[in-house]
Amino acid sequence: MAKLTMNIDPELKADAAALFEDMGLNMTTAVTMFLKQSVRDGMLPFQPSSYPTGFKVGYPKRRMDHEKMIEEAKADIASVKLPSHIGQLTPVDVKEELAHRAE
């Protein structure tokens, strides 16, 4: 076996080790998986991207975006003033009402 030595930020190393431990892996196994997948595919096994400030290990950006979209949708819904007779309208009536308001 060949030995690989790397310099890495101590906090990043600790965060990665904690994440891998949650997955039942150790650092060596995780890095070996990364290298094997890269060689197998001939490319990185992920698409590099930047994460927003406050990204936490175990809390993917996609989930943060999803939760943000839900909160924004709730705020949008809460801001809509619906007619008092909304319960008597059909879905088509509601769609037409909303389309009219958007104009």
N, C-alpha and C positions, 0 to 999 in steps of 0.2 A: 504494500500500500504506500502511496505517496502522501506526504504531509503537506497541507496547505496552511500558510500563516498569513493572517490579514490584520491590518490596523482598522479598527472600527470604533465609532463613538460608543462609549460605555453604556449610555442610556439606550441607544438603539439596540445594542446587543442584549441588554436586559429585557427590553420590550419584546424583541423577537423571540428570545428564549422562553418568555412567559407565554407568548402566543403559541409557539410550537409545542410547549408542554401541554397546553389545553387541548391540542390536537393529538396528543400521545406521541409526539416526536421529540427528538433532541436536535441540537443545532447541526450536528454532523449529518444526520439523516435528512434534514430539511435542505441543507446546502447540496447534498448529493442528489436529491430529487430535482432541485433546480438545475443543476449542471446536466444531469441525464436528459431532462426534458428539453433543455436548450439545444443540446447536441442532436437529439432525436428529431426536433422540429427545424433545426438550422436557424433558430431565432430565439429571442427572449420568450419565455412562456407567459408573458403578460404584456399589455400595452402600457408603456410608461405614461404617467399622468401626474399632475400635481394635486395635492389634497388641500382643502381649506385649512386655515389656522384653527387649531383646536382638534385636529384629527386624533382620535384615540385608537390604540390597538384594539382590535376586536369589534370595532364599530365602523364598518365600511362607509365610505363616502356615499355610496348609492343609497344606503339606508338613511343617512343624514339628509340627502336630497329628497328622498321619499317623504320623510317626516316633515320637512320644510314645506313641501308641496301640499301635504294634508293640512297643515296649519294655515297656509295661504288660502286654500279652498274653503276652509271653515270660516275664515275672516270674510271672504268674498260672499259666502252664503249669508252670513250674519248681516252683511251690509245691504242686502237686497230687500227692498220694501215690496212685499207681496200684497195683492188685493185681498180684502177681507173674505171674498167669496172663492178663494183659491181651492178650497175643498170641493167645490162644485165644478171645477174646470177639468176637462179631459187633458191627457198628456199633449195632444196636438194644440189645444188652447194655450197651455203653459208655454210650449215651444214658440208659438206665434207671439205671445206676450213678451217673452224674453228677446226674441229676434227684433221686435218692434222697439224695445228699450235700447238695444244695442245700436240702433241707427242714429 
